């Protein structure tokens, strides 16, 4: 299988990138399954019901998330009904939604696991992902050999620890959350594809997809100010993982697709508005 993982979608600019580039990219790269991190799809923080439905209609087969999954109130009642949306598996038992799922891809299947790291998340305190994953893999083994893990974590050290912890046990461990596309993509000797940062889909000329001027002022003044997405220099980022029939990765390839948004002036405001 050829699996496209799309780096975190940040606001309307990121959604626009999927609308303009995903269909052609799937055809050009012969993609069998699409995963996208949607943790910032709605305004840069969290994902709402309508955006999740729209991304699915655009061709995203599985939407992963992170610490912002419950930021939008309408996601809480919606996520149990939407089997294509995953929240971190190490949230408390009984939380709305599911942390992993197995999807059919023609005659084959693929399992997706969403995990949240422990470092740097002050608003959530979840179970240890290194302990949780063992039991999850045992359950998934009965349904599929091909397993992809989205590890939504802040630190490179924690991500690399998970890489080696799962080497040979899963097809890929893909790092998300930091919204930076890193240069360390490779396949480990055990057949597990890894990368610390799968990037972001939205503005490159930004701070994680957000307007740099506002983020600079927040650092200078220490006064809270609402962040705003920006439309300048748009790009769809991510990776393609190619797997064999035994749940091992054969290759991992960086994806960068520039997107043109002619109806915006680069600041997030429509020229027509």
N, C-alpha and C positions, 0 to 999 in steps of 0.2 A: 504493500500500500504506500501511497504518497500522501502524507498528511501535512496540511498547511496550518501553522499556528500563527495567528495574527497578534502582534504586540498590543498592549493595553490601548483600547479605544478611548480617546480623550475628547469628550464633548461632541457638539455638532460637527466640527471639522473632521473628527475621526470617523463619524458615521458617514459623512460625505465621501471620504476616501473609500470606504467599503462600497458605497453605492456606485462610484465611478470606476473602480478598479477591480473589484473582486471577480466579477463574471469572466472578464478577459483573462485574469491571472489564473483562474481555475482551469480554463481551457488551454492556455499556453503551457502551463506546467503539469498538465494531466493529473490534477488533484482528485483524490478519492474521498477525502474527508477534511472538513474545515473546523478548527477550534479557534475561538477568539476570546481574549480576556476583556470582559465588559465592565470592569470595576470602576471605570471613570466615564462611561458612555453618556451619562446624563449630567451635563454641566461640569464634567470633570471629577465628580464625586458621587460614586454609586451608579446604579442603573435602575431606571423605572420600567414599569410594565410595558408601556408602549414601545420604548426603545428596544426592549428584549424581543418583543414580537417582530418588530421591523428588521432587526439584525438576522433573526431566524429566516424571515422571508427573503432576505438578500442572499442567503446561501450559507449562513453560519450553522453548522450542524450541532455544535456544543459551545455554550457560553460559560466560561469560568469567571471567577470573581476573587475577592479578597476581603479586607477588613471593612469595606464600604457596602457590602451586599445588602444590608438592611437600612441603609441611609434613606432610601425612598420608601415611604410608607406603603405604597401600593404593591411593592415587591413582596411584602410579608405574606399577604393572602394569595399572591399569584404564583410564587415559586413552587409550592407543593403541586400545582397543576401543570407545571412546565417541566417535563422530564429532561429537556435539553439544557436547562440552567443548573449549574453546580455552585454550591457554596462550600466553604472549607469543611472538609470531613471532620476536623478536630474541634468544630463548634460543639456545644453541649448536646448530648443525646436528646432528641425530641424537638430540637430547633426546626423551624420550617425549612423545607427543601432537603436535598440529598447531597452528599459529599463525593459520591462516585456513581458512575453508571456505565453500562455496556451498551454500545450502539451497533446495529447491523449495518454492514457496508457490503451490499451485494451478497455473495456467498460467505463473506468473512465477517469478523466482528472486531471491535476496538473498545477497550476500556479506558475511561478518563477518570483520573483522581485529582481532586483539588485540595491542596493543603496550605495552611497559613503558618508562617514562621513564628518564632517566639520572641525575637529581638526587635525592639523599636516600635511595637504596637501598644501604645499606652491606654487605648480605649477598650481593648479586648484582651482577655487572658484565657487562652484556649489550652486544650490538652496537648501533651507532647506529641508532635507529629512523627517523631522517630519511633515512638512506641505504637501509635495508632496505625501506621502504614502496614505493619506486619500482619495484623488481623485482616485488614482490607484486602491485601494481596492474596491471602488464603481464600477468601470468599470469591474474588474475581477469577482465580485460576480455574474454577469449575466452568466458567463461561467464555473465557477468551485467553489467548496467549499474548496478544498485543496490548500493552498497557502504557499509557502516556500520563505522566505526573506533571501538573502545573504547581510548582512550589512558589507561592506568593510570599516572598521573604525580603527583609530589608538589607541584610548583610551578605557579602560575598562568602564569608567564612561559613555561615550556616548553610548556604546553598551548596557549597563545595562538599561540606560534610554529608549532605543528603545525596549528592552525586555518588559518592563512594559507598555510602550505605546501601544504595539501591542498584549499584553496578551489577549487571548480569541478571537482575530480577525484573526489570522493566525495559521497555524499548527506548524511553526518553524521560529525562527530568529537565523541564524547561523553567527557568527562573523568570518570574514576573515581579511587578510592583515598582521597581526603581525607574521604569520608563526610559531606560537607556539601552541601546543596542550594543552589546559588548562583542569583542573580537575573539572570544575563546571557544567558539562552537567546535565540537569534535565528537568523535565516537570513541568511547573508552574501550579497552581491550575486551571487556565482558559483553560488548554489544549494546551498550546504552549510550544514546546520543545525549549530550548535555550542552547547556549554554547558561551563563549566569544572568544575562539580561536580554530578553526578547524584544526590547525596544518599546516604541509607542506608535500608535496610529493617530495622526493629527499634525500639529505644527512642529516643525523642527526648530524654527526660530522662536524658542519658548523655554520656559522652565517647567518641564514635564507636561507640555501642552498648554501652559498658562501664560498670560501676558507678563513678560519680564519686568516691565515698569512697576506693576503692582507688587510683584514678589520682591523686587529690590527695596521698595518703600517699606514693606513689612519688616525686612531685616534691619533697615536703618532706624525706624521709629519704634519698633516693637508694639505698634498699634494695629489691632486687628482690622483687616480690610478684606472685603469679599474678593476672592480670586475670579478671574475671567479668562475664558479660553480665547485663543487667538487663531487667526486663519492664515498666518504668514508661513510660506514655504511648507506646504503640506506633503506628507509622505506616509504611505502604508509600510510598516516595518514588521518583520517577523522571521520565521524560519520554515523550511520544508524538511520534514524527516521522512526518509524512505526506509521501510521495514521489509523484512522477509516473512515467510510464512510460519516462522518459529518464534515470533515475538522479539526478534533482535533488530537493531538498527543497522542499516547498511551505509547510510550517509546522512549528513545534515548540511543544509544550504541556507545561507542568509538571503532574505528577501527585502528589497527596498524598491518601492514603486512610487514615483513622484505623481502628485495629483494637482490639477489646476482647478482653482475655484474662481472663475471670472466674475461672479456676482458679489464678491466681497473685496474690501479694500485692504485686507491684511490685518485689521485691528479687531475683527469680529463683528463688524457692522456691515450690513448690506448697503451697497452703493445706491440701490433703488430706495432704501428706507430713509 
